[in-house]
Amino acid sequence: MAVFPTGFADKAPARTSKVLGDTGTENGNFTVAAMLGLIALSDMQDKLMAANDVVEVVNAEYTDYAVVAGDKNKTKRFLTTGNCAVTVPSGMPVGFLVDWIMDGPGTLTFGSAAGAGQTVQSAAGLRSGGRYGRGTLEVVAANTWNLSGFTQV
């Protein structure tokens, strides 16, 4: 059993906790989770964003889409009815990810922006494989992106 100094309940813990609904206090005293500094729900809010913050729709009128730094860890949902060229830029760090979903009847073609000097490699091809296909673009080395998912030649 832990022994705490007098007046401990009046001191603020390093963090509060919302583990399993834990509010950090109970009957005016700090909970064990709060005293131990266990991860709080508020600590995870950036990681557990609402779907609207993570999935961004690329409307049907796009014929070209350039990946940008703000796309990191997001899913781009394409509603394109025709062909859409998705270009990857230079300067993205290793580990940069962007997911894609092809919800429109068109085709996505992945490649490097003109003069960017990026290589996009894929086991199956550099075009989306059909409607409702999905995949990921990931920077795996300097100037090198991997395209995975439902793709075709």
SVG drawing of the C-alpha trace seen along z (x, -y; Angstrom):
<svg xmlns="http://www.w3.org/2000/svg" viewBox="-18 -21 35 28">
<polyline fill="none" stroke="black" stroke-width="0.4" points="0.0,0.0 1.4,-3.4 1.7,-6.1 1.2,-9.7 2.2,-12.9 -0.5,-14.9 -2.4,-17.1 -1.6,-15.0 -5.2,-15.2 -4.8,-19.0 -1.9,-18.7 -2.5,-18.5 -1.3,-15.3 1.1,-15.4 -1.9,-14.6 -5.5,-13.5 -6.8,-10.3 -9.8,-9.2 -8.8,-5.6 -12.1,-3.6 -14.1,-6.7 -11.8,-7.6 -12.2,-11.4 -9.1,-11.7 -10.9,-12.1 -13.3,-10.1 -14.9,-11.5 -12.5,-14.4 -9.4,-12.3 -7.2,-11.6 -7.6,-8.1 -4.8,-5.6 -4.8,-6.1 -4.3,-9.9 -1.6,-9.5 0.3,-7.0 -0.1,-9.3 -1.7,-6.7 -2.6,-7.7 -5.7,-9.9 -8.4,-10.0 -7.5,-13.6 -3.9,-12.5 -5.3,-10.4 -7.8,-12.8 -5.4,-13.8 -5.0,-10.1 -8.7,-9.2 -10.1,-12.0 -13.6,-11.8 -13.7,-10.3 -14.4,-13.7 -11.0,-14.9 -9.2,-11.8 -11.0,-11.1 -11.0,-13.9 -13.0,-13.8 -11.4,-14.7 -14.4,-15.7 -15.2,-14.3 -14.0,-17.4 -10.3,-16.7 -8.3,-15.5 -5.0,-16.0 -4.3,-15.8 -0.9,-16.6 -0.2,-15.0 0.7,-17.7 2.2,-17.6 -1.2,-18.1 -2.3,-14.7 0.0,-12.9 -1.9,-10.0 -5.1,-10.9 -7.3,-9.0 -8.2,-10.6 -11.5,-9.4 -11.6,-10.0 -15.0,-10.4 -13.4,-11.0 -15.5,-9.9 -12.6,-10.1 -8.9,-9.7 -7.0,-11.5 -3.2,-11.8 -2.0,-11.6 1.5,-13.1 3.9,-12.7 6.2,-15.6 9.8,-15.6 10.8,-16.5 8.5,-14.2 10.1,-12.4 10.5,-8.6 7.4,-7.1 5.0,-9.7 1.8,-7.8 -1.4,-8.7 -4.2,-6.2 -6.5,-6.4 -9.9,-5.0 -11.3,-5.1 -15.0,-5.5 -15.7,-7.0 -15.8,-5.0 -12.6,-6.7 -9.0,-5.6 -6.1,-7.0 -2.6,-7.0 0.2,-7.5 3.5,-9.1 6.1,-11.8 5.4,-15.5 7.3,-16.9 10.8,-17.5 10.4,-16.2 12.6,-13.2 10.5,-10.8 10.2,-7.1 6.9,-5.5 7.1,-1.7 4.4,1.0 4.3,4.7 1.1,4.7 1.1,1.3 0.7,-2.4 -3.1,-2.7 -6.0,-2.0 -7.5,1.4 -11.1,0.3 -14.0,-1.3 -13.9,-0.8 -10.2,0.2 -7.9,-1.2 -4.3,-1.4 -1.5,-3.4 1.3,-5.7 4.4,-5.6 7.8,-7.2 10.2,-4.4 13.5,-6.1 14.7,-9.4 13.0,-10.1 11.2,-6.7 7.5,-6.0 5.8,-2.6 2.3,-2.2 0.4,0.7 -3.2,1.9 -5.6,2.7 -3.6,1.5 -3.1,2.6 -0.7,2.1"/>
</svg>
